[in-house]
């Protein structure tokens, strides 16, 4: 699983930060990310995965297998669950 993720990150870098920043802005004009910010990603932020998938064609599973596992992937170990409260609570 890790090798797929590393390959996806390499493909993302090969896609190019400037090109990705432009494509993300085309898909969602409210997003303004610099290529420098994108180049610092060690992994795609959770809130950007679906948009990056749409922009690049790299599957969400390959970008973030921890968030989008395939049905036959083994369960992740040593994952700490977190609880998100609705805003205002």
TACORQUI-V842019 format. One record per backbone hydrogen bond with DSSP energy under -0.5 kcal/mol. NH is the residue of the N-H (numbers start at 1). CO is the residue of the C=O. E is the energy in kcal/mol with one decimal. If there is no record, write none. Layout:
# TACORQUI-V842019
nh-><NH,NH>
co-><CO,CO>
e-><E,E>
This chain:
# TACORQUI-V842019
nh-><5,6,7,8,9,10,11,12,13,14,15,16,20,21,22,23,24,25,26,27,28,31,32,38,39,40,40,41,48,49,49,52,53,54,55,56,57,63,64,67,68,73,80,81,85,89>
co-><1,2,3,4,5,6,7,8,9,10,11,12,16,17,18,19,20,21,22,23,24,28,30,34,35,36,37,38,45,45,46,48,49,50,51,52,53,59,60,64,64,70,78,79,83,86>
e-><-1.8,-2.8,-2.3,-2.3,-2.5,-2.1,-2.5,-2.4,-2.4,-2.7,-1.9,-1.1,-2.7,-2.7,-2.4,-2.5,-3.0,-1.9,-2.1,-2.2,-2.4,-2.4,-0.6,-2.1,-2.3,-0.8,-0.8,-1.6,-2.4,-0.8,-0.8,-2.7,-2.6,-2.0,-2.2,-2.4,-2.6,-2.3,-2.8,-1.4,-2.5,-2.0,-0.6,-0.6,-0.6,-1.5>
